[in-house]
């Protein structure tokens, strides 16, 4: 990908973020979203096969069709998430979506694909 940033968490619970730089993923884990930038990242280098499996799963899930924003206004605090995956300039299947206490129907499957890409580490 050219750009990749995936995050999920909240003010009062485990929070996670993955960013992409120079063909590597940086995996952050913290006890709160407010502390995520203070966490020391783990560097993860997925193989070409792992990247291909991840992108195949994005295609199967049709993640590029997700709405830009999902919200459950009935919950004042909880979980927020954001996904930005830009594969290349002009790619029609880029993913840009986020939410607060609401998710696309296949979001759990997406999180499973993310966990697989990062070697089974926590990301939920």
C-alpha positions as CSV (number, residue, x, y, z in Angstrom):
1,X,0.0,0.0,0.0
2,X,1.0,3.6,-0.3
3,X,-0.9,4.6,2.9
4,X,-2.2,2.4,5.6
5,X,-3.4,3.4,9.1
6,X,-5.8,1.2,11.1
7,X,-6.8,2.0,14.6
8,X,-9.4,0.8,17.2
9,X,-9.9,1.6,20.9
10,X,-11.3,4.0,23.4
11,X,-10.6,6.3,26.2
12,X,-10.9,3.5,28.9
13,X,-9.7,0.3,27.2
14,X,-7.0,-1.4,25.2
15,X,-6.3,0.5,22.0
16,X,-4.3,-0.5,18.9
17,X,-2.9,1.2,15.8
18,X,-1.1,0.0,12.8
19,X,0.8,2.3,10.4
20,X,2.7,1.6,7.3
21,X,6.1,3.0,6.5
22,X,8.9,1.9,4.2
23,X,7.4,-1.6,3.5
24,X,7.0,-2.2,7.3
25,X,4.1,-2.1,9.7
26,X,4.4,-0.3,13.0
27,X,2.1,-1.9,15.6
28,X,1.1,0.1,18.7
29,X,-0.7,-1.1,21.8
30,X,-1.7,0.9,24.8
31,X,-4.2,1.0,27.7
32,X,-6.0,4.0,26.2
33,X,-6.3,5.8,22.9
34,X,-4.7,8.8,24.6
35,X,-1.6,6.8,25.3
36,X,-1.2,5.2,21.9
37,X,1.4,7.7,20.6
38,X,3.6,7.1,23.7
39,X,3.7,3.4,23.0
40,X,6.9,1.9,21.5
41,X,6.0,0.3,18.2
42,X,6.8,-3.2,17.2
43,X,8.0,-3.5,13.7
44,X,6.3,-6.2,11.6
45,X,7.4,-7.2,8.1
46,X,4.7,-9.2,6.4
47,X,5.8,-11.4,3.5
48,X,4.5,-10.9,-0.1
49,X,2.2,-13.9,0.5
50,X,0.8,-12.4,3.7
51,X,0.1,-9.0,1.9
52,X,-1.6,-10.8,-1.0
53,X,-3.8,-12.8,1.4
54,X,-4.7,-9.6,3.2
55,X,-5.6,-7.8,0.0
56,X,-7.6,-10.8,-1.2
57,X,-9.6,-10.7,2.0
58,X,-10.3,-7.0,1.5
59,X,-11.6,-7.8,-2.0
60,X,-13.7,-10.7,-0.6
61,X,-15.2,-8.4,2.0
62,X,-15.7,-5.6,-0.5
63,X,-14.3,-3.2,2.2
64,X,-14.1,-0.4,-0.4
65,X,-17.9,-0.3,-0.3
66,X,-18.0,0.6,3.4
67,X,-19.6,3.9,4.3
68,X,-17.3,6.8,5.3
69,X,-18.7,6.8,8.8
70,X,-20.7,4.6,11.1
71,X,-22.2,5.9,14.4
72,X,-24.3,4.6,17.2
73,X,-25.5,7.8,19.0
74,X,-27.1,5.7,21.8
75,X,-23.6,5.1,23.3
76,X,-21.9,8.1,24.8
77,X,-18.5,6.5,25.2
78,X,-17.0,3.3,23.9
79,X,-15.0,2.2,20.9
80,X,-13.8,4.3,18.0
81,X,-12.1,3.0,14.9
82,X,-10.6,4.2,11.7
83,X,-9.3,2.5,8.6
84,X,-7.4,4.1,5.7
85,X,-5.9,1.8,3.1
86,X,-4.7,3.5,-0.1
87,X,-3.2,0.9,-2.4
88,X,-2.1,3.3,-5.2
89,X,-3.1,6.6,-6.7
90,X,-6.5,6.2,-8.3
91,X,-7.1,2.7,-7.0
92,X,-10.9,2.2,-7.1
93,X,-10.8,-0.2,-4.1
94,X,-9.2,2.1,-1.5
95,X,-10.7,1.8,2.0
96,X,-11.5,5.0,3.9
97,X,-13.9,4.5,6.8
98,X,-14.3,5.1,10.5
99,X,-16.9,4.9,13.2
100,X,-18.0,5.3,16.8
101,X,-19.7,2.2,18.4
102,X,-21.0,1.1,15.0
103,X,-19.3,-1.0,12.3
104,X,-19.8,-2.4,8.8
105,X,-21.5,-5.8,8.8
106,X,-18.3,-7.7,8.1
107,X,-16.0,-5.7,10.4
108,X,-15.1,-8.7,12.6
109,X,-13.8,-10.6,9.6
110,X,-11.7,-7.6,8.6
111,X,-10.2,-7.5,12.1
112,X,-9.4,-11.2,11.8
113,X,-7.5,-10.4,8.5
114,X,-5.6,-7.6,10.2
115,X,-4.6,-10.0,13.1
116,X,-3.4,-12.5,10.6
117,X,-1.3,-9.8,8.8
118,X,0.3,-8.8,12.1
119,X,1.2,-12.3,13.1
120,X,-1.7,-13.0,15.4
121,X,-1.1,-10.0,17.7
122,X,-4.1,-8.5,19.5
123,X,-6.2,-6.1,17.5
124,X,-9.8,-5.8,18.5
